[in-house]
Amino acid sequence: MEDDGQPRTLYVGNLSRDVTEVLILQLFSQIGPCKSCKMITEHTSNDPYCFVEFYEHRDAAAALAAMNGRKILGKEVKVNWATTPSSQKKDTSNHFHVFVGDLSPEITTEDIKSAFAPFGKISDARVVKDMATGKSKGYGFVSFYNKLDAENAIVHMGGQWLGGRQIRTNWATRKPPAPKSTQENNTKQLRFEDVVNQSSPKNCTVYCGGIASGLTDQLMRQTFSPFGQIMEIRVFPEKGYSFVRFSTHESAAHAIVSVNGTTIEGHVVKCYWGKESPDMTKNFQQVDYSQWGQWSQVYGNPQQYGQYMANGWQVPSYGMYGQAWNQQGFGVDQSPSAAWMGGFGAQPAQGQGAPVIPNQAGYEINDGEGHPSSSHQTLKGTSKWATSLENLLEDPEGVKRFREFLKKEFSEENVLFWLACEEFKKTQGKKQMQEKAKEIYMTFLSSKASSQVNVEGQSRLSETILETPHPLMFQKLQDQIFNLMKYDSYSRFLKSDIFLNHKKSEEQEENSPEAQTAAKRASRIYNT
């Protein structure tokens, strides 16, 4: 199914008993050439299901996007990536599992298996993939029969290069399996297939309890971040439990299966589905917008669109998000916004010799004697970048450095997509919006995109919807990418050589004789 590391087989369930293999092949072959179809009809009350294998991964991905939720002979079918049947899987619950993080997108299960094979006999290995896109989530697991082999692998493989990145290794459950005599032996091993069906597909919240001491937001983020994008965390230290909300139901299910029964801060924890309260989701635009038809759920809250309709789609300034992405190499002919220029789109008239008020963006500042002193302001760049991702994205130099860092991590497309969405909001005219919307879709979201981003919901976008664009049509997807950068790559950027070297350069410039002389001149003028 995945000889080249890319899945090509789909599970098609909830079928009518009148559906045949021939009918399924006829329908799915319209999307791409199919290799085979195997129908499974059980002599029970369960509905039949089948597996459809394509020759190409891209055709399978397109079929997943197009056919999931469609009606075939009156029944709404469920389509997903096929997985190995549970009956064929080895029982590795008593083996020793190693977490492998920071994997490059191109790394496959065979790659990590080969990399860890020298340390001992491996019982299982897998790269975890997004169920909607088939893409790697950037982490995986390797299981060993022997505890010592697993320990050696963790010690020696941590920080080693695999593909284009240095990988992280740790115990998959924070600690190796405890002896059977402990209370952890009483914790039933959960199966993903069971857990994922225990709650509504819309439920993305995990309850984690039993942590009597040491419970913090940071601890929960560190524990659960390997399993997917985290949207919100709420901790109740005095009660010893927390709620973690993921971006997808599948990510939450993986977290429950992997963390339940493990030891955190010396406490054996229990994980199961939480009940999402309205206030946990309203800030992320997941309330019911069914009355908005095709725009519901995917694009955010349409109730906020009134201000744009009144302006004829002339979107007002977003303050810190008002930057123009043409300054970052997109080639768009548009003047920089006030946010990029530090609020100085036009130079105010001032008397000869009067000091120019600092513009907060590192542009030239007159010290009163005709000496430029822009270096005095740019020295604040890295300090500002370190306060928040929002402030980093306000600064063109910050964006440049952040892009440089992401490029080395093979994820530059994330910030490019975010910038493209910001520019799209400022586009005026239906024709121009259509062109830019299609450009964003083809560049970042389509199955054949040259710089595809991994976001939930892109499969529901179509070129038909792009014909009737509105400024916030990409908002929800943009928010997902922003949160992904904020809680993942941004923290690593602040520890990177790119950031630290730039900070060091600023400090050296600040301590230079020229900078100190300029500062003294400015001080004399302001104090007179």
N, C-alpha and C positions, 0 to 999 in steps of 0.2 A: 504493500500500500504506500510505503514511503521510502522507496529505495534511494531516492535522491534527496531525502530529508524534507520534502514538501508533500503534505498529505494530498491524495487525489481521490479518496473514497468518502462518500457521504452516507450518513444514516438517514433514512426517510421513514418516519413513523406516523402513527395515527391514521393508517390507511383504511379505506373501505375494503370489505372482503371481496368486492367485485373488481378491485384493481388487480391487474396482471403485470407480469414482468414486461410484456410487450408494450403495454400502455405507458409504463414508467419510462422505458427506453425511448419511446416516441416523443414524450414530453421533454425529457432531459437532453436528448440529442439535439433539440432545437437550440440549445445554448452552446454545446460543444460536443465533439465526438466522444461517445461512451465506449468503454472497453467491455463492461459486463454489468449485469444486474442480477442479484440473487434475492429472491423473495423468501421470507421466513413466515410460515403460517403455522401457528401453534393451535393444537386442538383444545383450546381453552377459551375462556371469555375474552382473552386479550386480543386486541386488534393486530392484524398482520403488519409487518414492517419489512424493509428491504435495504440492501446496500448497493449503491450505484458507484462504480469505479470509472473515472475519466482517464484519458491518456495524459492530460495536462493539468497541473495544479490550478492555473489561472481559470480554466473552464469550470473546475469544481468550485472554486471560490465564487465565480459569477453565478453558478447554479444555486449555491447556498444563499446568496443575497436575493436572487430572483424568486426562488421557489418556497422558501420558508414562510409559512402562513397562508400560502395559496390553497384554494379549494380544488380537490380532485374527487369527482363523483360525489360532491356535496359535503365532503369532510375536509377540514382545515388541517393540512399535513404539517408535521414538524420535521425540519431538516437541520442536520448538524454534522460536524465532522465525525467520522466513524472512529471508534476506539476498539482496542482489542477486547473481545468478550471476557468477562470476569472469570469464566470457567477455565480460560487458557492462561490466566496469570498465576505466577508463583506466589506462594504465601511468604512474604518477606517481612512480616510484622515483627519477627524476633531477630532480624538481621540488623546491621549497623549502618545507618543512613547518613550520608554526607551531603550537605547543602552546597551547591556551587553557584555563585552569583556573579554578576557583571559580565555575562556572556555576550559576545558579539552576535549580531543578528544572524550571521551566516553559519554559526556553530550548530551542528546537528547532534543527535543522540550518539551516533557512531563516533563523532569527534571526542566527546567527553569520555566515552567508554574506552577509546584507545588511549587517551591521555592518562586515565587513572588505572589502566590495566597493569602497569608495572608494580603496583603496590599490593596486589593480591587478587584472589578470585572474586569476581564481581557477580552478584546475583541479579542485579537489575540496574538499569541506567536510563535516564530519560531527560530530554529538554522539554520544559513545560511550554505549551503553545496556547495562544489566544484561541478560544473555541470559535470565535466569529470570523477571524481573518486567517487562521492557520499560521500566523507568524509567531516566532519565538518571543517569550516574555522576558528573556534575558537572564533566566536562571534555570537550574535543573537539579537533579538528585542522582547520586551514585550510591548503591547499596553493596556492602561487603558482607561475606559470611563471617569474617574474623574481625573482632574488635580492634586488635593491634594494627591490622592492615588499614582500617578506617582512620585510626589515629595518625598513622604515618602519612596517609594521604592528605589529611587536614594540615598537618605541620609542614609538609614539603611542597604542597601545591598552592597554598595561599600566597598570592602575589605573583605567581608565575604567569607568563604570557600564553594565552590560548587564542589564536586568531589575532585580532588587533587590540585586545584588551588584557589588562591584568585581572585575573579572576580572584574572587573571594571564596574561602572555604570555611565551613563550620559544621557542627553537628546539626542535622536537619531539625531536631527537636530540642535544640539548645543544650541537651545532655544526651549521652548514649543511653540505650535501653537499660532500665534498672533490672536487677535480679528478680526472678519470678516470685520471690518471697515477699516483695514489697507490695504496698497497696496499689501501685500502678498496674500490677498484673490483673487487678480487678476491673480496670478500665477497658471496656469493650472496644476492639479495633473497629473504627468506622470505615465504611466504603463510600467512595465518592458517588457511585451510582445511587446509593440509598439516600445520602444526605441532600444531594441536589434536588431530589424530588420530594423532600419533606416539607418544603415551603414554596410559596408562590414565586414564580420567576421574577417578579418585581421586587422581592425582598432581597436586599443586599447587605443587611445588617447582621453582625455576629455579636453574640453575647459571650463575654469571657469572664469567668468568675473563679473565686477561690484564692485570690492573691491578697492575703491578710496584711501584708506590709510591702512597701517599696513600689506601689502601683503609681505610675506616672504616665503622662501623655507620650513622652519620649520612649519609655519602655514598650508601650503598646505599638507605637509606630515601628520601632526596631523589630519587634516580634512579627508583625503582620505585613510589613511592606514587601517581603519577598513574594507574596501571593497575588499581588495586583495593585492597581491604583486605589489609594485610600482617599475618600471624599471627606470624611469627618470622623473624629474620635471624641468620645465623651468618657471621662473617667470619674469614678466615685470611690476615692481612696478609703473613706471611712467605712464603706460597705464592702470593699474588696472586689468590686467588679467594674467592668467597662463595656461600652458598646463601640464597635468599629464598623463603619459603613464603607463598603467598597463601591466601585463604579459598576460592577457587574455581579449578577447572581452566582455565576460560575466561580469567580475569584473568592467570594465569600464561602462557597462550599469547599473549595480547596483549603482555605484557612481553617475551617472547622475540622476537617479530616486530619490535617497535619498538626494542629496545635492542641487539640483535645487530648487530655491525658498526659501531656508533657509537663516538665518541671520548669517553672519560672520563678526566679528569686526564692528557690527553696520550697515552692508550693506547687502541688499537683493541680492543674487548672482544668476546668470544664468549659467546653465551648459548644454552643448550639445556636440555632436561629433566634435572633432578637425580633421584637415587634417594632416596626418602624412607626414612630409617632409623626404626625404631620409637621411639627416644627423642626424635625431633623431633616426633612426633605424640601421644605419650601424654599430655603435659601439656594437650593440647587435646581430650582425650576422643574420639580418632578410632580407637581400637582396636576389635577385633571384638566387638560385643555382639549378634550375631545371635540368641543364645538368648533375648533379651528381646523378640523379636517387634516389635510396633508401636512400642515405645519405643526401639528400637535407633537409634544414630547421631544421631537428631534431638535427643534430650533430655539427652545427657551420659551419664556412667557410672553404670548402675544398681547397680553394686557398692557405691556409696556410700550407697544408700538405707536400709541396715539400721538405722542410728541413728534414722531417722525412723519406720520401722515399729515399732520397739520403743517409741517414744513415742506411738504412735497418731497419727502425723502431726503431733505437736506439735514443730515445728522448733525446735531450740535457737538461741540468739542467735548472730548472725554478727559480733559485735563491731562493726567499723566500718560494716558493712552493715545494722545493726539499726534504721535510721531509719524513721519512719512517714511514708508519702507523703501521709497525710491533712493533714499540716502544709503541704503544697505545693499545696493547692487541690483535692484529689480528693474531699473530702467524706466520708471514711471515719471512722466513730465509733470511735476507738481511742486509748488513751492513748499518749503518746510513749514510745518505748523508752529504755533507759538510754543508748544511743549518742547520741540526740538531746539528752538532758538532761545530757550530759557526765558520766554516772555518778552523778547526784544525783537519783534518783527521789524520795527522801525526805530532808528536812533533818535532819541529826543534832542531837541535843540538846547544847547548849553553854551555858556559863555566860554571865551578863550581861556584856557588854563584851568577850567573847572574840572574836578574829577568826574569821570564817568562812573555811574553806579554799577557795581558788579552785576553781571547778567546770569550768574549761577550756572553757566554752561561752559565756562572755560574759554570764552572768546576774549578778544583783546580788551584790556582795561587800561585807561590812561591814568597815570599817577599824579598828574598836575604839571609835570615838567616835560611832557611829550614822550615819556618812557613807557613802553608797553609793559604791563605786569600781569599778563594772562596766566603765567605759571602759578601765581599765588592762588588762583581759583581752581585750576585743574588739579592742584595738590589734594583737593577734597574729593576727587573722583572715586578712588577705591573705598574711602570711608563711607561715601554715600551708597556705593554699590553693595556694601556689606550689610546695610540696614534692611534691605528688602529686594526681592526680585523686581517689584514695581519700579523702585528707584533705579535699578540697573537698566531696565528697559527704557527709562526716560532719557538716558544719556547715550548719544550716538557712539561715543568711544566705548562705553560699557557694552553696548550691543555688539560692536565689532569684536571686542575681546571674548565675549560670551560665545559668539559664533565660531571664533577660532578654537575655543575649547570644545564646543559641541562637534565641530568637524573632526577633531581627533577621536571623539567618542562615536563617530559615525551616526550622529543624531542631529545634525545641523538642520534637518528638515523641520524639526519641531519649532524652533524660533522663526524660521522662514515662513512657516504656515501661520504662526501667530501674527507676525508683522503683515502678512498678506491680508489677513482678516481685518486688521486695524485699518489698512488702506482702503479696503473694500467698503467699510462703513462710511467713508467720506466721499465715495463715488456718487456723482449726480447724473441723472438721465438714465432712462430704462435701458437703452441700447448699450451704454457704457457699463452699466451694472451687469447686464447679461454677459458681455464679453469677459469682464473680470471674474464673474462667478464661474463661468466655464473654465477659465484659465486656472483658477484655484482648484476646481474639481479635478481637472485633468492632470495638474501638477502634483497634488497632494492626496486626493481622495479616491480616485477611480482604481479599479483593479489593475490597470496598466500604468498607473502613475509613476513618473520618473523619480519622485521623491515622496513616496507614500508615507503618511503618518499613521500611527496605530491608535485610532480612536474608535470608541463605540458609536455606532450610528451612521458611519459613512456608507455602509452597504444600503441604507435606505434612501440615500440621495440618488436622484436620477436626472438625466439631462432634460426630461420633461419639466421637472420642478424648477430647474435652472432657468427656464424660459420666463418665469414670473418671480424674479428675485426681490428680496427686501434686505435692508441693511443688516438685520440681525439673523439672517438665515444660517450663518455659520457659528452663531454665538455659543451654543452648547458645546460644539466640537472644539471651539477655541478655548473655552473654559477648561475642558478636559486636558488639553495640551498645556495650558498655563499651570494647572495643578500638578501635572506630571513633571514639568520642569522645576516647579517650586519645591516639591518634596523629594526630588531625586537629583537631577543634574546640578541645580543651583548650589546645593550644599557642597558638592564635590568641586565645583568651580572655585568656591572661596578657599579651598585648600590646594588648588592646582598651582603649578609653576607659573602659568600664564598670569594669574591674579597676583601671586606673591611677588613675581618679578616686576610687574607694573607698579605695585605698591612700593617696592624698594626703590624703583626709579623715581617715583614721586618724592619719596623722603629725601633722596640724594639731591634732587632739584631744589627742594624746599630749603635745604641746608647750604646751598651754594652761595658764594659771596654776592652774586648778582641778585638773587632772590632776596637776601637779607637787606641789601642796599635799597632795592625797590620798596621793600616793606617799611624801611625807615623814612624814605621820602613821603610815602603815603601817610605814615603816622604823623609826620610834621604838619601836613596839609590839613588832616582831619582834626588835629588838636589846636589849630590856630583859629 
